[in-house]
Amino acid sequence: MKNTEVCPKCGSKSIVRVPDNPNRHASGNNIYTSTLTLAKKIPVIRYVCCDCGYVENWVETRKALDEIKRTFG
C-alpha cells in the first residue's frame, strides 16, 4: 500500500498513513535496538485501508533498516 497507494486485499484507494508519535514513548509498533529504556527507538509506520481495515507496517528509512540489521542480523 505504501508504494502502490492501493489496498492489496480489496483494491481500495482509501489508504491512510499513520505516523509514529515521537512525543509518546510507546506509540505504534516500535522496534527498540537498545536494552536501555526508550533508547534507539525505530518507528514502524502503519498504512491502513479505510475500507476493509487491512494494515501494513513499514520501516521507512535506510538508516533505520541498517540499525535493525546491525542489532538483530
C-alpha positions as CSV (number, residue, x, y, z in Angstrom):
1,M,0.0,0.0,0.0
2,K,2.9,2.3,0.7
3,N,4.2,2.1,-2.8
4,T,1.1,1.4,-4.8
5,E,-1.4,3.5,-2.8
6,V,-3.9,0.7,-3.4
7,C,-5.0,-1.9,-0.9
8,P,-3.9,-5.4,-2.0
9,K,-6.9,-7.1,-0.3
10,C,-9.9,-5.0,-1.6
11,G,-8.4,-2.7,-4.2
12,S,-9.4,0.5,-2.4
13,K,-7.5,3.7,-2.8
14,S,-8.7,5.0,0.6
15,I,-5.3,4.5,2.3
16,V,-4.1,6.4,5.4
17,R,-0.5,6.6,6.7
18,V,-0.4,6.5,10.5
19,P,2.9,8.0,11.6
20,D,4.8,7.4,14.8
21,N,4.1,9.9,17.5
22,P,7.6,10.9,18.7
23,N,6.1,12.6,21.9
24,R,4.9,9.3,23.2
25,H,7.4,6.7,24.4
26,A,5.2,3.7,23.5
27,S,3.2,4.7,20.4
28,G,3.0,2.4,17.4
29,N,4.9,-0.8,16.8
30,N,8.3,0.5,17.6
31,I,11.5,-1.6,17.4
32,Y,14.0,-1.0,20.1
33,T,17.6,-1.6,19.3
34,S,19.0,-1.0,22.8
35,T,18.4,-2.5,26.2
36,L,18.2,1.0,27.7
37,T,14.6,2.1,28.2
38,L,13.3,4.3,25.4
39,A,16.7,4.5,23.7
40,K,17.2,3.9,20.0
41,K,13.5,3.6,19.1
42,I,12.9,2.9,15.4
43,P,9.3,3.8,14.4
44,V,7.2,1.4,12.4
45,I,4.8,3.3,10.2
46,R,1.4,1.9,9.6
47,Y,-0.6,2.1,6.4
48,V,-4.3,1.4,6.9
49,C,-7.1,0.7,4.3
50,C,-10.1,2.7,5.5
51,D,-12.5,0.4,3.6
52,C,-11.5,-3.2,4.7
53,G,-9.1,-2.5,7.6
54,Y,-6.1,-4.2,6.2
55,V,-2.8,-2.8,7.7
56,E,0.8,-2.9,6.5
57,N,3.8,-2.0,8.7
58,W,6.9,-0.3,7.2
59,V,10.3,0.8,8.4
60,E,10.7,3.8,6.1
61,T,14.4,4.8,6.3
62,R,17.6,3.1,5.1
63,K,19.3,4.2,8.3
64,A,16.7,2.5,10.5
65,L,16.9,-0.7,8.4
66,D,20.7,-0.7,8.7
67,E,20.4,-0.3,12.5
68,I,17.9,-3.2,12.7
69,K,20.3,-5.3,10.7
70,R,23.3,-4.4,12.9
71,T,21.3,-5.2,16.0
72,F,19.4,-8.3,15.0
73,G,21.0,-9.6,11.8
